[in-house]
Amino acid sequence: MSIAIGQNAPDFQLPDQDKTMTSLSAQKGKNVLLLFFPAAFTGTCTKELCQTRDDIAYYNGVNAQVYGISVDMPFSLGKYKAEQAINFPLLSDFNKEAMTAYGSIYENWILGLKGVAKRSAFVIDKQGVVRYAEVLEDATKIPDFDAIKKVLDGLK
């Protein structure tokens, strides 16, 4: 299932790296940037999340809460977040519910792995409506952060 711009974003409840449950619906009143990524401790994922980390002042300035989401367990995400000094929450979608709802899941990935998040980005406005959706088939590519920022600038 693909997520279309203009539709209400599917809600989710996922544990973060500290095992605290986080839901999208609790973020009403804030813009949200969801970054689904295949796996912690991998090259392109680290590049993407560290680029976001380095731009966190921008996201804070447009009242946007950033979340990284992968199938990694909270324990792994905690270690990854600490090692990379990531300054936004990382959520564990171990059961693949959010990535399935957002159409961001590889049925078959490298090495025969199944059910890994496709690299994708979604901007959700303060009312919970999807304003940007990008699902990449090639896991070596990163989302178009210029386009994401343009959308977020328009939501100020």
PyMOL CGO cylinders between C-alpha atoms (Angstrom):
from pymol import cmd
from pymol.cgo import CYLINDER

trace = [
    CYLINDER, 0.00, 0.00, 0.00, 1.36, 3.40, -0.94, 0.3, 1, 1, 1, 1, 1, 1,
    CYLINDER, 1.36, 3.40, -0.94, 0.87, 6.52, 1.10, 0.3, 1, 1, 1, 1, 1, 1,
    CYLINDER, 0.87, 6.52, 1.10, -0.51, 9.44, -0.90, 0.3, 1, 1, 1, 1, 1, 1,
    CYLINDER, -0.51, 9.44, -0.90, 0.12, 13.10, -0.24, 0.3, 1, 1, 1, 1, 1, 1,
    CYLINDER, 0.12, 13.10, -0.24, -2.98, 14.61, 1.32, 0.3, 1, 1, 1, 1, 1, 1,
    CYLINDER, -2.98, 14.61, 1.32, -4.10, 11.52, 3.19, 0.3, 1, 1, 1, 1, 1, 1,
    CYLINDER, -4.10, 11.52, 3.19, -4.08, 11.11, 6.95, 0.3, 1, 1, 1, 1, 1, 1,
    CYLINDER, -4.08, 11.11, 6.95, -0.87, 9.49, 8.11, 0.3, 1, 1, 1, 1, 1, 1,
    CYLINDER, -0.87, 9.49, 8.11, -1.26, 6.01, 9.59, 0.3, 1, 1, 1, 1, 1, 1,
    CYLINDER, -1.26, 6.01, 9.59, -0.76, 6.10, 13.34, 0.3, 1, 1, 1, 1, 1, 1,
    CYLINDER, -0.76, 6.10, 13.34, 1.72, 3.81, 15.02, 0.3, 1, 1, 1, 1, 1, 1,
    CYLINDER, 1.72, 3.81, 15.02, 3.04, 3.02, 18.46, 0.3, 1, 1, 1, 1, 1, 1,
    CYLINDER, 3.04, 3.02, 18.46, 6.68, 1.93, 18.56, 0.3, 1, 1, 1, 1, 1, 1,
    CYLINDER, 6.68, 1.93, 18.56, 9.38, 1.69, 21.23, 0.3, 1, 1, 1, 1, 1, 1,
    CYLINDER, 9.38, 1.69, 21.23, 12.31, 4.07, 20.96, 0.3, 1, 1, 1, 1, 1, 1,
    CYLINDER, 12.31, 4.07, 20.96, 15.94, 3.30, 21.77, 0.3, 1, 1, 1, 1, 1, 1,
    CYLINDER, 15.94, 3.30, 21.77, 15.16, 3.74, 25.47, 0.3, 1, 1, 1, 1, 1, 1,
    CYLINDER, 15.16, 3.74, 25.47, 12.18, 1.35, 25.28, 0.3, 1, 1, 1, 1, 1, 1,
    CYLINDER, 12.18, 1.35, 25.28, 9.70, 4.24, 25.68, 0.3, 1, 1, 1, 1, 1, 1,
    CYLINDER, 9.70, 4.24, 25.68, 6.57, 3.83, 23.56, 0.3, 1, 1, 1, 1, 1, 1,
    CYLINDER, 6.57, 3.83, 23.56, 6.08, 6.59, 20.99, 0.3, 1, 1, 1, 1, 1, 1,
    CYLINDER, 6.08, 6.59, 20.99, 3.00, 7.21, 18.86, 0.3, 1, 1, 1, 1, 1, 1,
    CYLINDER, 3.00, 7.21, 18.86, 2.50, 9.46, 15.87, 0.3, 1, 1, 1, 1, 1, 1,
    CYLINDER, 2.50, 9.46, 15.87, -0.86, 10.65, 17.20, 0.3, 1, 1, 1, 1, 1, 1,
    CYLINDER, -0.86, 10.65, 17.20, 0.90, 12.08, 20.28, 0.3, 1, 1, 1, 1, 1, 1,
    CYLINDER, 0.90, 12.08, 20.28, 2.78, 14.45, 17.95, 0.3, 1, 1, 1, 1, 1, 1,
    CYLINDER, 2.78, 14.45, 17.95, -0.31, 16.44, 16.85, 0.3, 1, 1, 1, 1, 1, 1,
    CYLINDER, -0.31, 16.44, 16.85, 0.59, 20.12, 16.78, 0.3, 1, 1, 1, 1, 1, 1,
    CYLINDER, 0.59, 20.12, 16.78, 4.10, 19.41, 15.46, 0.3, 1, 1, 1, 1, 1, 1,
    CYLINDER, 4.10, 19.41, 15.46, 5.33, 18.68, 11.98, 0.3, 1, 1, 1, 1, 1, 1,
    CYLINDER, 5.33, 18.68, 11.98, 6.95, 15.25, 11.81, 0.3, 1, 1, 1, 1, 1, 1,
    CYLINDER, 6.95, 15.25, 11.81, 9.67, 13.85, 9.57, 0.3, 1, 1, 1, 1, 1, 1,
    CYLINDER, 9.67, 13.85, 9.57, 9.70, 10.05, 9.45, 0.3, 1, 1, 1, 1, 1, 1,
    CYLINDER, 9.70, 10.05, 9.45, 12.86, 8.48, 8.05, 0.3, 1, 1, 1, 1, 1, 1,
    CYLINDER, 12.86, 8.48, 8.05, 12.52, 4.74, 7.49, 0.3, 1, 1, 1, 1, 1, 1,
    CYLINDER, 12.52, 4.74, 7.49, 15.94, 3.12, 7.03, 0.3, 1, 1, 1, 1, 1, 1,
    CYLINDER, 15.94, 3.12, 7.03, 17.01, -0.49, 6.40, 0.3, 1, 1, 1, 1, 1, 1,
    CYLINDER, 17.01, -0.49, 6.40, 19.46, -1.14, 9.23, 0.3, 1, 1, 1, 1, 1, 1,
    CYLINDER, 19.46, -1.14, 9.23, 21.61, 0.49, 11.88, 0.3, 1, 1, 1, 1, 1, 1,
    CYLINDER, 21.61, 0.49, 11.88, 25.39, 0.30, 11.55, 0.3, 1, 1, 1, 1, 1, 1,
    CYLINDER, 25.39, 0.30, 11.55, 25.33, 0.35, 7.73, 0.3, 1, 1, 1, 1, 1, 1,
    CYLINDER, 25.33, 0.35, 7.73, 27.03, 2.90, 5.49, 0.3, 1, 1, 1, 1, 1, 1,
    CYLINDER, 27.03, 2.90, 5.49, 24.20, 4.67, 3.71, 0.3, 1, 1, 1, 1, 1, 1,
    CYLINDER, 24.20, 4.67, 3.71, 21.95, 4.64, 6.77, 0.3, 1, 1, 1, 1, 1, 1,
    CYLINDER, 21.95, 4.64, 6.77, 24.69, 6.20, 8.87, 0.3, 1, 1, 1, 1, 1, 1,
    CYLINDER, 24.69, 6.20, 8.87, 25.31, 8.86, 6.20, 0.3, 1, 1, 1, 1, 1, 1,
    CYLINDER, 25.31, 8.86, 6.20, 21.59, 9.72, 6.06, 0.3, 1, 1, 1, 1, 1, 1,
    CYLINDER, 21.59, 9.72, 6.06, 21.02, 9.84, 9.81, 0.3, 1, 1, 1, 1, 1, 1,
    CYLINDER, 21.02, 9.84, 9.81, 24.22, 11.76, 10.53, 0.3, 1, 1, 1, 1, 1, 1,
    CYLINDER, 24.22, 11.76, 10.53, 23.28, 14.31, 7.86, 0.3, 1, 1, 1, 1, 1, 1,
    CYLINDER, 23.28, 14.31, 7.86, 19.93, 14.70, 9.63, 0.3, 1, 1, 1, 1, 1, 1,
    CYLINDER, 19.93, 14.70, 9.63, 21.72, 14.92, 13.00, 0.3, 1, 1, 1, 1, 1, 1,
    CYLINDER, 21.72, 14.92, 13.00, 23.89, 17.73, 11.66, 0.3, 1, 1, 1, 1, 1, 1,
    CYLINDER, 23.89, 17.73, 11.66, 20.79, 19.61, 10.42, 0.3, 1, 1, 1, 1, 1, 1,
    CYLINDER, 20.79, 19.61, 10.42, 18.74, 19.19, 13.63, 0.3, 1, 1, 1, 1, 1, 1,
    CYLINDER, 18.74, 19.19, 13.63, 18.74, 22.96, 14.30, 0.3, 1, 1, 1, 1, 1, 1,
    CYLINDER, 18.74, 22.96, 14.30, 16.87, 23.43, 11.03, 0.3, 1, 1, 1, 1, 1, 1,
    CYLINDER, 16.87, 23.43, 11.03, 14.24, 20.80, 11.95, 0.3, 1, 1, 1, 1, 1, 1,
    CYLINDER, 14.24, 20.80, 11.95, 13.82, 22.28, 15.42, 0.3, 1, 1, 1, 1, 1, 1,
    CYLINDER, 13.82, 22.28, 15.42, 13.41, 25.71, 13.83, 0.3, 1, 1, 1, 1, 1, 1,
    CYLINDER, 13.41, 25.71, 13.83, 10.46, 24.55, 11.73, 0.3, 1, 1, 1, 1, 1, 1,
    CYLINDER, 10.46, 24.55, 11.73, 8.86, 22.75, 14.68, 0.3, 1, 1, 1, 1, 1, 1,
    CYLINDER, 8.86, 22.75, 14.68, 9.50, 19.34, 13.13, 0.3, 1, 1, 1, 1, 1, 1,
    CYLINDER, 9.50, 19.34, 13.13, 10.02, 16.21, 15.23, 0.3, 1, 1, 1, 1, 1, 1,
    CYLINDER, 10.02, 16.21, 15.23, 12.35, 13.79, 13.45, 0.3, 1, 1, 1, 1, 1, 1,
    CYLINDER, 12.35, 13.79, 13.45, 12.14, 10.01, 13.91, 0.3, 1, 1, 1, 1, 1, 1,
    CYLINDER, 12.14, 10.01, 13.91, 14.33, 7.32, 12.40, 0.3, 1, 1, 1, 1, 1, 1,
    CYLINDER, 14.33, 7.32, 12.40, 12.55, 3.96, 12.05, 0.3, 1, 1, 1, 1, 1, 1,
    CYLINDER, 12.55, 3.96, 12.05, 14.04, 0.53, 11.32, 0.3, 1, 1, 1, 1, 1, 1,
    CYLINDER, 14.04, 0.53, 11.32, 13.51, -3.14, 12.17, 0.3, 1, 1, 1, 1, 1, 1,
    CYLINDER, 13.51, -3.14, 12.17, 16.43, -3.05, 14.59, 0.3, 1, 1, 1, 1, 1, 1,
    CYLINDER, 16.43, -3.05, 14.59, 15.66, -3.85, 18.22, 0.3, 1, 1, 1, 1, 1, 1,
    CYLINDER, 15.66, -3.85, 18.22, 15.62, -0.94, 20.72, 0.3, 1, 1, 1, 1, 1, 1,
    CYLINDER, 15.62, -0.94, 20.72, 18.84, -2.23, 22.31, 0.3, 1, 1, 1, 1, 1, 1,
    CYLINDER, 18.84, -2.23, 22.31, 20.72, -2.05, 18.99, 0.3, 1, 1, 1, 1, 1, 1,
    CYLINDER, 20.72, -2.05, 18.99, 19.23, 1.35, 18.20, 0.3, 1, 1, 1, 1, 1, 1,
    CYLINDER, 19.23, 1.35, 18.20, 20.39, 2.66, 21.58, 0.3, 1, 1, 1, 1, 1, 1,
    CYLINDER, 20.39, 2.66, 21.58, 23.96, 1.60, 20.90, 0.3, 1, 1, 1, 1, 1, 1,
    CYLINDER, 23.96, 1.60, 20.90, 23.83, 2.98, 17.36, 0.3, 1, 1, 1, 1, 1, 1,
    CYLINDER, 23.83, 2.98, 17.36, 22.37, 6.30, 18.54, 0.3, 1, 1, 1, 1, 1, 1,
    CYLINDER, 22.37, 6.30, 18.54, 25.10, 6.66, 21.17, 0.3, 1, 1, 1, 1, 1, 1,
    CYLINDER, 25.10, 6.66, 21.17, 27.95, 5.73, 18.80, 0.3, 1, 1, 1, 1, 1, 1,
    CYLINDER, 27.95, 5.73, 18.80, 26.78, 8.19, 16.14, 0.3, 1, 1, 1, 1, 1, 1,
    CYLINDER, 26.78, 8.19, 16.14, 25.63, 10.94, 18.57, 0.3, 1, 1, 1, 1, 1, 1,
    CYLINDER, 25.63, 10.94, 18.57, 22.23, 10.95, 16.89, 0.3, 1, 1, 1, 1, 1, 1,
    CYLINDER, 22.23, 10.95, 16.89, 20.10, 13.68, 18.44, 0.3, 1, 1, 1, 1, 1, 1,
    CYLINDER, 20.10, 13.68, 18.44, 16.60, 12.48, 17.60, 0.3, 1, 1, 1, 1, 1, 1,
    CYLINDER, 16.60, 12.48, 17.60, 14.67, 9.34, 18.57, 0.3, 1, 1, 1, 1, 1, 1,
    CYLINDER, 14.67, 9.34, 18.57, 15.17, 6.04, 16.76, 0.3, 1, 1, 1, 1, 1, 1,
    CYLINDER, 15.17, 6.04, 16.76, 12.12, 3.78, 16.75, 0.3, 1, 1, 1, 1, 1, 1,
    CYLINDER, 12.12, 3.78, 16.75, 12.05, 0.00, 16.50, 0.3, 1, 1, 1, 1, 1, 1,
    CYLINDER, 12.05, 0.00, 16.50, 9.51, -1.40, 14.05, 0.3, 1, 1, 1, 1, 1, 1,
    CYLINDER, 9.51, -1.40, 14.05, 10.62, -4.95, 14.77, 0.3, 1, 1, 1, 1, 1, 1,
    CYLINDER, 10.62, -4.95, 14.77, 7.13, -6.27, 13.98, 0.3, 1, 1, 1, 1, 1, 1,
    CYLINDER, 7.13, -6.27, 13.98, 7.10, -4.37, 10.66, 0.3, 1, 1, 1, 1, 1, 1,
    CYLINDER, 7.10, -4.37, 10.66, 3.72, -2.74, 11.30, 0.3, 1, 1, 1, 1, 1, 1,
    CYLINDER, 3.72, -2.74, 11.30, 4.57, 0.91, 10.57, 0.3, 1, 1, 1, 1, 1, 1,
    CYLINDER, 4.57, 0.91, 10.57, 6.72, 0.18, 7.54, 0.3, 1, 1, 1, 1, 1, 1,
    CYLINDER, 6.72, 0.18, 7.54, 3.96, -2.00, 6.11, 0.3, 1, 1, 1, 1, 1, 1,
    CYLINDER, 3.96, -2.00, 6.11, 1.35, 0.72, 6.73, 0.3, 1, 1, 1, 1, 1, 1,
    CYLINDER, 1.35, 0.72, 6.73, 3.57, 3.26, 4.96, 0.3, 1, 1, 1, 1, 1, 1,
    CYLINDER, 3.57, 3.26, 4.96, 4.40, 0.98, 2.01, 0.3, 1, 1, 1, 1, 1, 1,
    CYLINDER, 4.40, 0.98, 2.01, 8.07, 1.08, 2.99, 0.3, 1, 1, 1, 1, 1, 1,
    CYLINDER, 8.07, 1.08, 2.99, 9.05, -2.56, 3.21, 0.3, 1, 1, 1, 1, 1, 1,
    CYLINDER, 9.05, -2.56, 3.21, 11.26, -4.80, 1.11, 0.3, 1, 1, 1, 1, 1, 1,
    CYLINDER, 11.26, -4.80, 1.11, 9.66, -8.20, 0.81, 0.3, 1, 1, 1, 1, 1, 1,
    CYLINDER, 9.66, -8.20, 0.81, 13.10, -9.46, -0.24, 0.3, 1, 1, 1, 1, 1, 1,
    CYLINDER, 13.10, -9.46, -0.24, 16.29, -7.52, 0.41, 0.3, 1, 1, 1, 1, 1, 1,
    CYLINDER, 16.29, -7.52, 0.41, 19.97, -8.41, 0.14, 0.3, 1, 1, 1, 1, 1, 1,
    CYLINDER, 19.97, -8.41, 0.14, 21.31, -11.77, 1.29, 0.3, 1, 1, 1, 1, 1, 1,
    CYLINDER, 21.31, -11.77, 1.29, 17.78, -13.21, 1.32, 0.3, 1, 1, 1, 1, 1, 1,
    CYLINDER, 17.78, -13.21, 1.32, 16.69, -10.96, 4.19, 0.3, 1, 1, 1, 1, 1, 1,
    CYLINDER, 16.69, -10.96, 4.19, 12.96, -10.32, 4.22, 0.3, 1, 1, 1, 1, 1, 1,
    CYLINDER, 12.96, -10.32, 4.22, 10.90, -7.52, 5.73, 0.3, 1, 1, 1, 1, 1, 1,
    CYLINDER, 10.90, -7.52, 5.73, 13.50, -4.75, 5.96, 0.3, 1, 1, 1, 1, 1, 1,
    CYLINDER, 13.50, -4.75, 5.96, 12.46, -1.09, 5.74, 0.3, 1, 1, 1, 1, 1, 1,
    CYLINDER, 12.46, -1.09, 5.74, 12.84, 0.65, 2.40, 0.3, 1, 1, 1, 1, 1, 1,
    CYLINDER, 12.84, 0.65, 2.40, 14.67, 3.92, 2.74, 0.3, 1, 1, 1, 1, 1, 1,
    CYLINDER, 14.67, 3.92, 2.74, 11.89, 6.47, 2.71, 0.3, 1, 1, 1, 1, 1, 1,
    CYLINDER, 11.89, 6.47, 2.71, 10.85, 9.85, 4.04, 0.3, 1, 1, 1, 1, 1, 1,
    CYLINDER, 10.85, 9.85, 4.04, 7.45, 11.24, 5.01, 0.3, 1, 1, 1, 1, 1, 1,
    CYLINDER, 7.45, 11.24, 5.01, 6.58, 14.74, 6.16, 0.3, 1, 1, 1, 1, 1, 1,
    CYLINDER, 6.58, 14.74, 6.16, 3.42, 14.88, 8.23, 0.3, 1, 1, 1, 1, 1, 1,
    CYLINDER, 3.42, 14.88, 8.23, 1.89, 18.22, 9.13, 0.3, 1, 1, 1, 1, 1, 1,
    CYLINDER, 1.89, 18.22, 9.13, 0.55, 19.39, 12.49, 0.3, 1, 1, 1, 1, 1, 1,
    CYLINDER, 0.55, 19.39, 12.49, -2.88, 17.94, 11.74, 0.3, 1, 1, 1, 1, 1, 1,
    CYLINDER, -2.88, 17.94, 11.74, -1.51, 14.50, 10.84, 0.3, 1, 1, 1, 1, 1, 1,
    CYLINDER, -1.51, 14.50, 10.84, -1.77, 14.85, 7.04, 0.3, 1, 1, 1, 1, 1, 1,
    CYLINDER, -1.77, 14.85, 7.04, 0.99, 13.52, 4.76, 0.3, 1, 1, 1, 1, 1, 1,
    CYLINDER, 0.99, 13.52, 4.76, 2.60, 16.44, 2.90, 0.3, 1, 1, 1, 1, 1, 1,
    CYLINDER, 2.60, 16.44, 2.90, 5.62, 14.65, 1.43, 0.3, 1, 1, 1, 1, 1, 1,
    CYLINDER, 5.62, 14.65, 1.43, 6.21, 11.00, 0.58, 0.3, 1, 1, 1, 1, 1, 1,
    CYLINDER, 6.21, 11.00, 0.58, 9.33, 9.46, -0.95, 0.3, 1, 1, 1, 1, 1, 1,
    CYLINDER, 9.33, 9.46, -0.95, 9.95, 5.70, -1.03, 0.3, 1, 1, 1, 1, 1, 1,
    CYLINDER, 9.95, 5.70, -1.03, 13.25, 4.68, -2.58, 0.3, 1, 1, 1, 1, 1, 1,
    CYLINDER, 13.25, 4.68, -2.58, 13.67, 1.31, -4.24, 0.3, 1, 1, 1, 1, 1, 1,
    CYLINDER, 13.67, 1.31, -4.24, 17.47, 1.66, -4.22, 0.3, 1, 1, 1, 1, 1, 1,
    CYLINDER, 17.47, 1.66, -4.22, 18.75, 1.47, -0.64, 0.3, 1, 1, 1, 1, 1, 1,
    CYLINDER, 18.75, 1.47, -0.64, 22.03, 3.14, -1.64, 0.3, 1, 1, 1, 1, 1, 1,
    CYLINDER, 22.03, 3.14, -1.64, 20.20, 6.44, -2.33, 0.3, 1, 1, 1, 1, 1, 1,
    CYLINDER, 20.20, 6.44, -2.33, 19.15, 8.93, 0.35, 0.3, 1, 1, 1, 1, 1, 1,
    CYLINDER, 19.15, 8.93, 0.35, 15.96, 11.01, 0.41, 0.3, 1, 1, 1, 1, 1, 1,
    CYLINDER, 15.96, 11.01, 0.41, 15.80, 14.41, -1.28, 0.3, 1, 1, 1, 1, 1, 1,
    CYLINDER, 15.80, 14.41, -1.28, 16.41, 16.58, 1.78, 0.3, 1, 1, 1, 1, 1, 1,
    CYLINDER, 16.41, 16.58, 1.78, 16.14, 19.79, -0.26, 0.3, 1, 1, 1, 1, 1, 1,
    CYLINDER, 16.14, 19.79, -0.26, 12.59, 18.81, -1.27, 0.3, 1, 1, 1, 1, 1, 1,
    CYLINDER, 12.59, 18.81, -1.27, 11.79, 17.81, 2.32, 0.3, 1, 1, 1, 1, 1, 1,
    CYLINDER, 11.79, 17.81, 2.32, 12.99, 21.19, 3.61, 0.3, 1, 1, 1, 1, 1, 1,
    CYLINDER, 12.99, 21.19, 3.61, 10.97, 23.02, 0.96, 0.3, 1, 1, 1, 1, 1, 1,
    CYLINDER, 10.97, 23.02, 0.96, 7.81, 21.26, 2.17, 0.3, 1, 1, 1, 1, 1, 1,
    CYLINDER, 7.81, 21.26, 2.17, 8.65, 21.92, 5.82, 0.3, 1, 1, 1, 1, 1, 1,
    CYLINDER, 8.65, 21.92, 5.82, 9.34, 25.60, 5.06, 0.3, 1, 1, 1, 1, 1, 1,
    CYLINDER, 9.34, 25.60, 5.06, 5.85, 25.81, 3.57, 0.3, 1, 1, 1, 1, 1, 1,
    CYLINDER, 5.85, 25.81, 3.57, 4.32, 24.42, 6.77, 0.3, 1, 1, 1, 1, 1, 1,
    CYLINDER, 4.32, 24.42, 6.77, 5.77, 27.08, 9.10, 0.3, 1, 1, 1, 1, 1, 1,
]
cmd.load_cgo(trace, "trace")
